[in-house]
Amino acid sequence: KQWYQRRVRGDEGAVALGEALRNNTIITWLDISHNRITVEGVKYLTKGLEGNEGLKHFNISHNPISSLGGCQILESLGKNGSTVIETVELTNVRVDDDLWSAIKEAKKTLPDLNVIHQPYMEGRKKPNPIASLKEWLGHNKHFELIEVFKRFDEEETMEVSKEVLFDAFQQAHLPFDKTNMELLIDQLDGEGREVVVYSDLVDADQNKWLDERLTKYNTLNKTE
């Protein structure tokens, strides 16, 4: 039996699907590609995958889950001693060092597992967080960075401390782990301060603003 992508919509649908997967042995081929599921939705899917004993083919391609989401999926399958999974499709997920390690680790527990993914080139540079954020924003077109800054700038000073901004971005479910979230905020600062000033974002295109911030950060740190 197949469950096509038209039955799942975004993270809300992933919550319900995660619950359904936990004890379901009927579905053997699940295709939820192109459903706007983010790394937040993956959290619920993994709960179902950890207890599922019937799924053989799982396609979550073309969802903005990032490599972090891919890692979480593979880790959850590795924890399931009763899984019969044969194929996992992650065709559009960028394979960084972390995801490549997760693939190799999954194959230790599931040696016959076929993970369909992008090529991995050892030693290549990891994507920088601002570039990853721009990619994520492309899938979440209604997300406005300016609204996050305003919400957490209680005194309306047009700046937010890095510590507060970290919590703000976590609450907004940006798809970054702790290390990359901290680097993202350093890049947004761009000037080596302890706050991020966002006054020039008010009337700006957020993608152009992100590019300008990255340029400042690279200039300050003499990186490319």
C-alpha positions as CSV (number, residue, x, y, z in Angstrom):
1,K,0.0,0.0,0.0
2,Q,1.3,3.5,-0.8
3,W,0.7,6.7,1.0
4,Y,1.2,9.6,-1.5
5,Q,2.4,13.1,-0.8
6,R,-1.1,14.6,-1.3
7,R,-2.1,13.2,2.1
8,V,0.6,15.1,4.1
9,R,1.0,18.8,4.3
10,G,3.8,20.4,6.2
11,D,4.8,19.9,9.8
12,E,1.2,19.6,11.0
13,G,0.7,16.6,8.8
14,A,4.0,15.1,9.9
15,V,2.7,15.1,13.5
16,A,-0.3,13.0,12.6
17,L,1.8,10.8,10.3
18,G,4.3,10.1,13.0
19,E,1.6,8.8,15.3
20,A,0.2,6.7,12.5
21,L,3.5,5.1,11.7
22,R,4.3,4.0,15.2
23,N,2.0,1.0,15.2
24,N,1.2,0.6,11.5
25,T,2.4,-2.5,9.6
26,I,0.2,-2.1,6.5
27,I,2.1,0.7,4.8
28,T,5.2,-0.6,3.1
29,W,6.0,2.3,0.7
30,L,5.7,5.9,1.9
31,D,6.3,8.8,-0.4
32,I,6.0,12.2,1.3
33,S,8.2,14.2,-1.0
34,H,7.4,17.8,-1.8
35,N,5.3,18.4,1.3
36,R,7.1,21.4,2.9
37,I,8.1,19.3,5.9
38,T,11.0,20.9,7.9
39,V,13.3,19.6,10.5
40,E,10.6,20.3,13.1
41,G,8.3,17.9,11.4
42,V,11.1,15.3,11.3
43,K,11.1,15.2,15.1
44,Y,7.6,13.7,15.0
45,L,8.3,11.3,12.0
46,T,11.2,9.8,13.8
47,K,9.1,8.8,16.8
48,G,7.0,6.8,14.4
49,L,9.9,5.3,12.6
50,E,11.5,4.1,15.8
51,G,8.5,1.8,16.4
52,N,7.5,0.9,12.8
53,E,7.8,-2.7,11.7
54,G,6.3,-2.6,8.2
55,L,7.9,0.3,6.2
56,K,10.3,-0.8,3.5
57,H,10.6,2.3,1.3
58,F,10.6,5.8,2.6
59,N,10.9,8.9,0.4
60,I,11.2,12.3,2.1
61,S,13.0,14.0,-0.8
62,H,12.4,17.7,-1.7
63,N,11.5,18.8,1.8
64,P,13.5,21.5,3.6
65,I,14.7,19.1,6.3
66,S,18.4,20.0,6.0
67,S,21.2,17.5,6.7
68,L,20.2,17.6,10.4
69,G,16.8,16.1,9.5
70,G,18.4,13.5,7.4
71,C,20.6,12.5,10.3
72,Q,17.7,12.3,12.7
73,I,15.8,10.0,10.3
74,L,18.7,7.6,9.9
75,E,19.4,7.6,13.6
76,S,15.8,6.7,14.4
77,L,15.9,3.8,12.0
78,G,19.1,2.5,13.6
79,K,17.4,2.5,17.0
80,N,14.5,0.3,15.7
81,G,15.6,-3.3,16.1
82,S,12.5,-4.5,14.3
83,T,12.7,-2.3,11.2
84,V,12.4,-3.9,7.7
85,I,13.4,-0.7,6.0
86,E,15.2,-1.2,2.6
87,T,15.4,2.2,1.0
88,V,15.5,5.8,2.2
89,E,15.4,8.6,-0.4
90,L,17.1,11.9,0.5
91,T,17.8,13.1,-3.0
92,N,17.8,16.9,-2.5
93,V,19.3,17.0,1.0
94,R,22.9,18.4,0.9
95,V,25.3,15.7,2.1
96,D,27.7,17.3,4.6
97,D,30.1,15.6,6.9
98,D,27.5,14.9,9.6
99,L,25.0,13.3,7.2
100,W,27.7,11.3,5.5
101,S,28.7,10.0,9.0
102,A,25.1,9.2,9.8
103,I,24.7,7.2,6.6
104,K,27.8,5.1,7.3
105,E,26.6,4.6,10.9
106,A,23.2,3.5,9.8
107,K,24.7,0.9,7.5
108,K,26.6,-0.7,10.4
109,T,23.2,-1.6,11.9
110,L,21.3,-2.0,8.6
111,P,24.0,-3.2,6.1
112,D,21.4,-3.7,3.3
113,L,20.0,-0.3,3.6
114,N,20.0,1.8,0.4
115,V,20.2,5.5,1.0
116,I,19.6,7.5,-2.1
117,H,21.4,10.8,-1.7
118,Q,23.5,13.5,-3.4
119,P,27.2,12.8,-4.1
120,Y,29.5,13.4,-1.1
121,M,32.9,14.9,-1.8
122,E,35.2,14.4,1.2
123,G,36.9,17.5,2.5
124,R,34.6,20.0,0.8
125,K,33.7,23.1,2.7
126,K,30.5,22.9,4.7
127,P,27.8,25.3,3.6
128,N,27.8,28.4,5.7
129,P,24.7,29.0,7.8
130,I,23.6,32.2,6.0
131,A,23.5,30.3,2.7
132,S,21.5,27.5,4.4
133,L,19.1,30.1,5.9
134,K,18.5,31.6,2.5
135,E,17.8,28.2,1.1
136,W,15.3,27.5,4.0
137,L,13.7,30.9,3.4
138,G,13.1,29.9,-0.2
139,H,10.9,27.1,1.1
140,N,9.3,29.2,3.8
141,K,8.4,32.4,1.8
142,H,6.1,33.8,4.5
143,F,8.8,33.8,7.1
144,E,10.0,37.3,7.9
145,L,13.2,37.8,9.9
146,I,12.2,41.3,10.8
147,E,9.2,40.1,12.7
148,V,11.5,37.8,14.9
149,F,13.8,40.8,15.7
150,K,10.9,43.1,16.5
151,R,9.2,40.5,18.8
152,F,12.3,40.1,20.9
153,D,13.4,43.7,20.9
154,E,11.2,44.7,23.8
155,E,12.8,48.2,24.3
156,E,12.7,48.9,20.5
157,T,16.4,49.7,20.4
158,M,16.8,48.1,16.9
159,E,19.2,45.6,18.3
160,V,19.0,42.1,19.9
161,S,21.6,40.4,22.0
162,K,23.1,37.2,20.6
163,E,21.8,35.3,23.6
164,V,18.3,36.4,23.1
165,L,18.5,36.0,19.4
166,F,19.6,32.3,19.9
167,D,16.4,31.6,21.9
168,A,14.3,33.5,19.4
169,F,15.6,31.5,16.4
170,Q,15.1,28.3,18.3
171,Q,11.5,29.2,19.0
172,A,11.1,30.0,15.3
173,H,12.3,26.5,14.6
174,L,15.2,27.5,12.3
175,P,16.9,24.3,11.0
176,F,20.2,24.6,12.8
177,D,22.0,22.7,15.6
178,K,23.7,24.7,18.4
179,T,27.0,25.1,16.6
180,N,25.6,26.3,13.4
181,M,23.0,28.5,15.1
182,E,25.8,30.3,17.0
183,L,27.8,30.7,13.7
184,L,24.7,32.1,12.0
185,I,24.2,34.7,14.7
186,D,27.9,35.7,14.5
187,Q,27.5,36.1,10.7
188,L,24.4,38.2,11.2
189,D,26.3,40.4,13.7
190,G,29.0,40.9,11.1
191,E,30.9,43.3,13.3
192,G,32.2,41.2,16.2
193,R,29.8,42.7,18.7
194,E,27.6,41.0,21.3
195,V,24.4,42.2,19.7
196,V,22.8,42.1,16.2
197,V,21.7,45.5,14.9
198,Y,18.8,45.1,12.5
199,S,17.9,48.7,11.7
200,D,19.0,48.3,8.1
201,L,16.7,45.3,7.7
202,V,13.5,47.3,8.3
203,D,13.0,48.4,4.7
204,A,15.4,46.0,3.0
205,D,15.0,42.7,1.1
206,Q,16.0,40.1,3.7
207,N,18.0,38.1,1.2
208,K,20.1,41.1,0.2
209,W,20.5,42.0,3.9
210,L,21.8,38.5,4.6
211,D,24.3,38.9,1.8
212,E,25.5,42.2,3.2
213,R,25.9,40.7,6.6
214,L,27.9,37.8,5.3
215,T,30.2,40.1,3.4
216,K,30.9,42.1,6.6
217,Y,31.5,38.9,8.5
218,N,33.9,37.6,5.9
219,T,35.8,40.9,5.8
220,L,36.1,41.0,9.5
221,N,37.4,37.4,9.7
222,K,39.3,37.5,6.4
223,T,37.5,34.5,5.0
224,E,35.9,33.7,1.7
